[in-house]
Every structure is written in structure tokens, then in C-alpha cells.
Amino acid sequence: MFSNFGLGEILVIGFLALLIFGPERLPKAAGDAVRVIRQLRSMATSTINDVKADLGPDLAELDLKSMHPRHLIQKAILDDEPTPRKE
């Protein structure tokens, strides 16, 4: 998740968060942020599972990542499977 951030960026974000929230409220704000991220991931997973269930058994094993436009274009032009990207 933080693969695009270097140590310097993470330290700047942490320093700004400390200035904005203060040392007393920072732990609660961080905990709230973690809960929101977990809820969003849970909702996304639930939605994906619901869509797969609604598609029926024929398309239940559909890989949504293979439907990404980059993958489709690379497969059509190069007639090759795309190399997996780190996300």
C-alpha cells in the first residue's frame, strides 16, 4: 500500500498529522482511519462476491483484474499475457 511513498514522505505525513491532530488525538484519529479503511475493503469484497454470485456459476470464477483496459490492450496488441504489476 505504501510502496509509492518513501521514508521522507511518510515522515512528513506523520509530522503533519501530529501538528493537525496533536499528540492527544492522533492515536484516536489513526484508529478511526484504520476502521474506515477496513470497512471500505469489506464493502468492496462483499460487492465483488455479490456480483460474482449474481453472474451465476458460469462466470463465478471471473477474474476482474483481467478486465483492466491495460491488460486487454496488451493482450490484443502483443498477443501475450501482461506481466503482473505490483500494487
C-alpha positions as a printed Julia matrix, in Angstrom:
87×3 Matrix{Float64}:
   0.0     0.0     0.0
   2.79    2.41    0.85
   5.1     1.22   -1.92
   4.85    4.58   -3.7
   5.92    6.52   -0.61
   9.48    6.87    0.54
  10.63    7.27    4.11
  10.76   11.05    3.72
   7.15   11.29    2.58
   5.93    9.07    5.38
   7.79   11.18    7.96
   6.32   14.4     6.52
   2.8    12.94    6.63
   3.35   11.79   10.22
   4.67   15.2    11.23
   1.73   16.99    9.6
  -0.72   14.61   11.28
   0.94   15.33   14.61
   0.6    19.06   14.03
  -3.01   18.85   12.87
  -4.38   16.43   15.46
  -1.96   16.9    18.32
  -0.38   14.17   20.41
  -3.57   13.57   22.42
  -5.95   12.97   19.48
  -3.54   11.38   16.97
  -3.94    7.75   18.2
  -7.75    8.01   18.04
  -7.63    9.61   14.57
  -5.29    6.87   13.32
  -7.57    4.18   14.76
 -10.6     5.78   13.12
  -8.78    5.9     9.78
  -7.88    2.21   10.05
 -11.51    1.3    10.84
 -12.77    3.26    7.82
 -10.24    1.57    5.52
 -11.22   -1.87    6.84
 -14.92   -1.09    6.32
 -14.27    0.08    2.75
 -12.29   -3.07    1.97
 -15.04   -5.21    3.49
 -17.7    -3.43    1.44
 -15.64   -3.83   -1.76
 -15.11   -7.54   -1.1
 -18.8    -8.0    -0.33
 -19.78   -6.2    -3.54
 -17.41   -8.32   -5.63
 -18.8   -11.51   -4.06
 -22.39  -10.35   -4.68
 -21.65   -9.55   -8.33
 -19.97  -12.94   -8.83
 -22.93  -14.69   -7.19
 -25.4   -12.8    -9.42
 -23.45  -13.71  -12.56
 -24.11  -17.36  -11.95
 -21.89  -20.45  -11.94
 -20.59  -19.89  -15.48
 -18.93  -16.61  -14.58
 -18.3   -17.18  -10.87
 -14.58  -17.58  -11.44
 -14.31  -14.34  -13.43
 -11.04  -12.54  -12.74
 -11.87   -8.84  -12.65
  -8.21   -7.85  -12.89
  -8.04   -9.47  -16.32
 -10.72   -6.99  -17.46
  -8.48   -3.98  -16.79
  -8.05   -1.95  -20.01
  -4.26   -2.2   -19.82
  -4.46   -6.0   -19.75
  -6.97   -6.11  -22.59
  -4.92   -3.83  -24.85
  -1.66   -5.58  -24.07
  -3.22   -8.96  -24.77
  -4.78   -7.74  -28.04
  -1.7    -5.97  -29.36
   1.07   -8.22  -28.14
  -1.0   -11.39  -28.14
   0.68  -12.08  -24.84
  -0.26  -12.19  -21.2
   0.68   -8.98  -19.35
   3.3    -9.07  -16.67
   1.77   -8.63  -13.21
   2.19   -5.2   -11.65
   2.95   -4.63   -8.01
   0.08   -2.69   -6.45
